[in-house]
Amino acid sequence: MIIILILLKKQKIQYTKYYKCIIINNMIDWYSVEYLYPSSFKKFTNVMFPNVGVLSLSTLEFYDTKKLYYFFDKEGVYLTIEMYNPHQWVFSISLSNGIVFGPTQDSKTTRSEVEYDGFLECFRILDKLIRDKQ
């Protein structure tokens, strides 16, 4: 049990003994992104992995989500994270044409939680922008 907890700490994984589950921080559910927002996911794979592509979604399991800021900035979708107090985080999304979405009405208690929600919303907005151009 101690070895498992040491490994979990090294990989930035949080173990909660009350719920008897493992929570992996900063992980995007790539299966949901590919299913719900196929156009933006295809754009993401073409831009971020131009020569190789993504052979399997499991290879994205440990993808550094901070690199998503770079991807969305290149696409003109800007995610901004704000802290109102240490336990209240919100996000807003700005487009290159000046339209701003947010801040959202619901706040999260940590930055990583609000980044997760913000990136999913960015994928949704980018998917809509791509479909509107077609």
C-alpha positions as CSV (number, residue, x, y, z in Angstrom):
1,M,0.0,0.0,0.0
2,I,2.8,2.4,0.8
3,I,4.6,1.7,-2.5
4,I,1.4,2.5,-4.4
5,L,1.0,5.8,-2.6
6,I,4.6,6.8,-3.3
7,L,4.1,6.0,-7.0
8,L,0.8,8.0,-7.0
9,K,2.5,11.0,-5.5
10,K,5.3,10.9,-8.1
11,Q,2.8,10.8,-11.0
12,K,0.7,13.6,-9.5
13,I,-2.2,11.3,-8.8
14,Q,-4.4,11.8,-5.8
15,Y,-5.7,8.8,-3.8
16,T,-8.8,9.3,-1.6
17,K,-9.3,6.6,0.9
18,Y,-12.8,7.8,1.7
19,Y,-14.2,7.1,-1.8
20,K,-11.7,4.2,-2.5
21,C,-10.9,5.6,-5.9
22,I,-8.0,7.2,-7.7
23,I,-8.4,10.7,-9.1
24,I,-6.0,11.6,-11.8
25,N,-5.4,15.4,-11.9
26,N,-5.2,17.4,-15.1
27,M,-6.5,14.6,-17.3
28,I,-8.7,15.3,-20.3
29,D,-11.2,12.6,-21.3
30,W,-10.0,12.3,-24.8
31,Y,-12.6,9.7,-25.8
32,S,-15.4,12.2,-24.9
33,V,-13.6,15.0,-26.8
34,E,-13.2,12.9,-29.9
35,Y,-16.9,11.8,-29.8
36,L,-18.5,15.1,-28.9
37,Y,-16.3,17.5,-30.8
38,P,-14.8,15.5,-33.8
39,S,-13.9,18.6,-35.9
40,S,-11.9,20.3,-33.2
41,F,-10.3,17.0,-32.1
42,K,-9.2,16.4,-35.7
43,K,-7.8,20.0,-35.9
44,F,-6.0,19.4,-32.6
45,T,-4.3,16.2,-33.8
46,N,-3.4,17.7,-37.2
47,V,-1.8,20.8,-35.6
48,M,-0.1,19.3,-32.5
49,F,1.0,16.0,-34.1
50,P,1.4,16.9,-37.8
51,N,3.8,14.2,-38.9
52,V,2.8,11.3,-36.7
53,G,-0.9,11.8,-35.8
54,V,-2.5,10.0,-32.9
55,L,-2.5,6.3,-33.3
56,S,-4.5,5.6,-30.2
57,L,-6.3,7.9,-27.7
58,S,-4.5,6.1,-24.9
59,T,-1.3,7.7,-26.0
60,L,-2.8,11.1,-25.0
61,E,-3.5,9.8,-21.5
62,F,-0.5,11.7,-20.1
63,Y,-0.5,14.6,-22.5
64,D,0.5,17.9,-20.8
65,T,-2.7,19.9,-20.8
66,K,-0.8,23.2,-20.5
67,K,0.1,22.7,-24.2
68,L,-3.6,23.1,-25.0
69,Y,-3.2,26.9,-24.2
70,Y,-0.7,27.1,-27.2
71,F,-3.1,25.1,-29.5
72,F,-6.1,27.2,-28.7
73,D,-4.2,30.5,-28.9
74,K,-3.1,29.5,-32.4
75,E,-6.7,28.9,-33.3
76,G,-8.0,32.2,-31.9
77,V,-9.7,30.8,-28.9
78,Y,-8.2,32.3,-25.7
79,L,-8.9,30.7,-22.3
80,T,-8.5,32.9,-19.3
81,I,-8.5,31.5,-15.7
82,E,-9.3,33.8,-12.8
83,M,-9.1,33.3,-9.1
84,Y,-11.7,35.2,-7.0
85,N,-10.4,33.7,-3.8
86,P,-8.3,30.6,-3.1
87,H,-11.3,28.3,-3.3
88,Q,-13.2,30.0,-6.2
89,W,-11.9,29.7,-9.7
90,V,-13.7,30.6,-12.9
91,F,-12.8,30.8,-16.6
92,S,-13.8,32.9,-19.6
93,I,-13.1,32.4,-23.3
94,S,-12.3,35.2,-25.8
95,L,-12.3,34.8,-29.5
96,S,-10.0,36.6,-32.0
97,N,-13.0,38.6,-33.3
98,G,-13.6,40.1,-29.8
99,I,-16.5,38.0,-28.6
100,V,-16.2,36.9,-25.0
101,F,-17.9,34.0,-23.3
102,G,-18.0,34.0,-19.5
103,P,-17.0,34.1,-16.8
104,T,-19.1,31.0,-16.0
105,Q,-21.7,31.1,-13.3
106,D,-20.3,28.0,-11.6
107,S,-16.9,28.2,-9.9
108,K,-14.5,25.4,-9.0
109,T,-12.4,25.0,-6.0
110,T,-9.1,24.3,-7.8
111,R,-7.3,25.7,-10.9
112,S,-7.0,22.2,-12.4
113,E,-10.7,21.6,-12.2
114,V,-11.6,24.9,-13.9
115,E,-8.9,24.4,-16.6
116,Y,-10.5,21.0,-17.4
117,D,-13.9,22.6,-17.8
118,G,-12.4,25.5,-19.7
119,F,-10.6,23.3,-22.2
120,L,-13.7,21.2,-22.8
121,E,-15.6,24.4,-23.5
122,C,-12.8,25.5,-25.9
123,F,-13.1,22.3,-27.8
124,R,-16.9,22.9,-28.0
125,I,-16.5,26.4,-29.3
126,L,-13.7,25.5,-31.8
127,D,-15.9,22.7,-33.1
128,K,-18.7,25.1,-33.7
129,L,-16.4,27.6,-35.4
130,I,-15.1,24.9,-37.7
131,R,-18.5,23.6,-38.6
132,D,-19.8,27.2,-39.2
133,K,-16.9,27.8,-41.7
134,Q,-17.8,24.7,-43.8
